Amino acid sequence: MSIDLDPTWLILSIIPAGIGFVLFKYGRKQDRLPHIAAGVAMMLYPYFATTVVSLVGVGVAICVALWYAVRLGW
């Protein structure tokens, strides 16, 4: 098994993890479960995303799911 340390992927993986940390802290401060769950998901999924496309796609999907959850009144 080889590890591919693509610089683009490494830099892009820092962005959703940082956004996830901010969402998690905001969710804990405001006691908002959707933000906490989205924050944890955003911090963890870069470990499992193997390509840049999957990294961006899953990140967008999590953000859209959070937006819908908030719009539905969670």
C-alpha positions as CSV (number, residue, x, y, z in Angstrom):
1,M,0.0,0.0,0.0
2,S,1.5,3.3,-1.0
3,I,0.6,6.7,0.4
4,D,0.1,9.5,-2.1
5,L,0.9,12.8,-0.5
6,D,-0.6,15.1,-3.1
7,P,0.0,18.7,-2.0
8,T,-3.4,19.8,-3.4
9,W,-5.2,17.2,-1.4
10,L,-3.2,18.0,1.8
11,I,-4.1,21.7,1.6
12,L,-7.7,21.1,0.7
13,S,-8.1,18.6,3.6
14,I,-7.2,21.4,6.1
15,I,-10.0,23.6,4.9
16,P,-13.0,21.3,5.8
17,A,-11.3,20.3,9.1
18,G,-11.0,23.9,10.1
19,I,-14.6,24.6,9.1
20,G,-15.7,21.6,11.0
21,F,-13.9,22.7,14.1
22,V,-15.6,26.1,13.9
23,L,-19.0,24.5,13.4
24,F,-18.4,22.1,16.3
25,K,-17.4,25.0,18.7
26,Y,-20.4,27.1,17.5
27,G,-22.8,24.1,18.0
28,R,-21.5,23.5,21.5
29,K,-21.8,27.1,22.4
30,Q,-25.3,27.6,21.0
31,D,-26.4,24.0,22.0
32,R,-27.3,23.2,18.3
33,L,-27.1,19.5,17.5
34,P,-27.1,19.8,13.7
35,H,-24.0,22.1,13.9
36,I,-22.2,19.7,16.2
37,A,-22.9,16.7,14.0
38,A,-21.9,18.6,10.8
39,G,-18.7,19.8,12.6
40,V,-17.7,16.3,13.6
41,A,-18.4,15.0,10.1
42,M,-16.4,17.8,8.5
43,M,-13.5,17.1,10.8
44,L,-13.5,13.3,10.2
45,Y,-14.3,12.7,6.6
46,P,-11.0,14.1,5.1
47,Y,-9.3,11.0,6.7
48,F,-11.4,8.7,4.4
49,A,-11.6,10.8,1.2
50,T,-9.0,9.5,-1.2
51,T,-9.3,12.0,-4.0
52,V,-9.7,15.7,-4.3
53,V,-13.1,15.2,-6.1
54,S,-14.4,13.1,-3.2
55,L,-13.0,15.6,-0.7
56,V,-14.9,18.5,-2.3
57,G,-18.0,16.4,-3.0
58,V,-18.5,15.1,0.5
59,G,-17.8,18.5,2.0
60,V,-20.5,20.1,-0.2
61,A,-22.9,17.3,0.7
62,I,-22.4,17.8,4.4
63,C,-22.9,21.6,4.1
64,V,-26.1,21.2,2.1
65,A,-27.4,18.7,4.6
66,L,-26.7,21.1,7.5
67,W,-28.4,23.9,5.5
68,Y,-31.5,21.8,5.0
69,A,-31.5,20.7,8.7
70,V,-31.4,24.3,9.8
71,R,-34.0,25.4,7.3
72,L,-36.4,22.6,8.5
73,G,-36.1,24.0,12.1
74,W,-33.8,21.5,13.8
